[in-house]
Amino acid sequence: MLPDSDESGAVTITQEIQSAIAQQNISHGSHLASDQVTVSLGIATVIPTVETSWKALVTLADGALYQAKTQGRDRYFLESEIGKRQEKQL
């Protein structure tokens, strides 16, 4: 949760997390897809209202994570309540 952060801020934090993990160069051992640990992340944004439920935000984030994982390794996917979708690879 990043209160008082917009989509751009959430994407920046996500990229920083991915970069920090990549810089650790952690061996993945016997994993066939990659020899280095990576992370895929789901980002969800909502503008809070009286009707906004935290469950809706979690559902959006879970869907975004699923999209990121479906599209490959070391990615993030942004899902916002206003219908913007964005997928990026580091």
Summary of the structure (lengths in Angstrom):
residues: 90
radius of gyration: 14.3
end to end distance: 21.4
largest distance: 48.5
contacts: 230
relative contact order: 0.20
helix: 39%
strand: 20%
